Amino acid sequence: MSSGSQLLAPKPRGSLTGRAVVLALVVGLLVLSLAVPVRSWFAQRAEVSGLQAKVAAARERVAELQILQERWTDPAFVVAEARRRLHFVLPGEVGYTTIGAGETPVTGPALTPAIGSWYDKLWTALGQADLGSASGGQVPGGQ
């Protein structure tokens, strides 16, 4: 072999060239530099979609309230609600309140009589304290 053929023959190289390493570094830097903005973009998109859902629910609630407001402007509806909720009757009518077979009367703290007022309880406690000390208990510092 001649020395000229050795110069023209390709040299055996490794699997990675200098250009491939530089290209890999550039791609890696691009991925790292874009990771944070892309992640924040996805988070913002999720937040926007959540807020859009809240806005849609609020609009539905506003529509329901507008319908209810329109119903309250009708005098017949107001009279019907007063009769239903407050048991109002028109002059000359007799109002009845019935309790069904499966229902029981309403009881609560306002409907049950009080056992005793605070001053009755206090007076009873003082009386018991007097009886307790007179039945053999010694008063500290006493004779």
C-alpha positions, 0 to 999 in steps of 0.5 A: 500500500502506498502512503497516498492510499492511506490518506484517502482511506476513511479513518475508523471513528467512534459511534459519536462524532463531535457534531452529534455531541453538540447537537445532543447538547443543544437539544437538551438545553432546548428541552430544559429551557422549555420545560418550565414554561410548558409546565406553567402553560399547562397549569394555567390552561387547567386553571382557566378551564376550572374558572370557565366551569365556575363561570358557567355554574354562576351563569346558570345560578343567575338565570335561576334567580332571575326566573325566581325574581320574575315569579315573585313579581306576580301577585298571585305567586306572592299570595300563594306563597304567603298562604303556603309558608305563613298559613295566611287565610283570606277573610271569611276562610277558616284555616286548618293545619293537619298532621298526617298519620305518619307525621309527629308534632314538632318538638324542640327546645322552644316548645318544651317547657323549661325545667327551671330558670337559672335563679331557681337552680342557683337557689336550689344549689345554695340550699343544698350547700347550706344543708351539706355544711350543717350536716357535719362538714367543717368550715375551714378556719371555723371552730 
